[in-house]
Amino acid sequence: MKHTLLAVIFVGATIIHLPGAVAADRSVEFLNVRKTNLPFSDAVRVGDLLFLSGNIGTVPGKMALAPGGIQGEAKQTLENIKTTLEAHGYAMSDIVKCTVMLADIAEWADFNQVYVTFFSPPYPARSAFATNGLALGAKVELECMAAIGNKND
């Protein structure tokens, strides 16, 4: 009887802890779409979350910024983000958070005109700040996080 009770307690404790252990995918993958010698990954996947490195409006295959000022760079930046997401099975609608870095905060409204063409409500959470300089002299850099399972399409 004593051994049966201990066996029941052991099995019960195992069952209680097993779902959490199975459901928590803690694998980490370092992912790249572009072939560069830069010292960072395009994205890192942890479970269902995808963390994108900061993106600027570089033309694919070149280390040159897209023409067209803040709006041209913003459009190319968002296209680059979309490409990275899709390469790893995510969509723009899976983005849950963005951080916007602007070389000139006065261009915030011009950036927003482009940003809203890539998203629809409910919008991702977002932060923004002005910087004292971005890579390649870019006007905007955007860093995003995405989560599979975001069903707000």
C-alpha positions, 0 to 999 in steps of 0.5 A: 500500500505504501509503495502504491501511494508513493508510485501514485504521487511520483506519477502525479508529480511527473504528469503535473510537470511534464506539460510545462517541460514539453510546451516550453521550447527553449531552443535558440537558433541564430538565423541569417538571410543575407550573406555578410561579414557583419558581426551579428545575426539577422534574427534569433529565434527562441521558441516561437519568438523571433528577435530581429537585429536593427535594420536600415534601408540598405538595398538588397545585395549592396551596402548602400542606402535606398534613395528617397530620403527618410521615406525611401529608407523607411520603405526599404527598411520595412521591406528588408524586415518583411524579407527576413520574417518571411524567410523564417516563416513569419509575417508582418502581422506577427510583429508584436514590438518595434523600436524606431531610431531616427537620425532626426526626430523632426522626420517622425511624421514622414516615417509614420506615413510609410510605417502605416502602409506595412501594418494594420490595426491592432498595431505592434507596441512601439518605442521611438527615439532620436539618435546621434548617428546611425550606420552608413548615415541612415535616417532610420533604423528599425528593430522588431520582435515577432511571435508566431501565434499572434492571431490578430490578422 
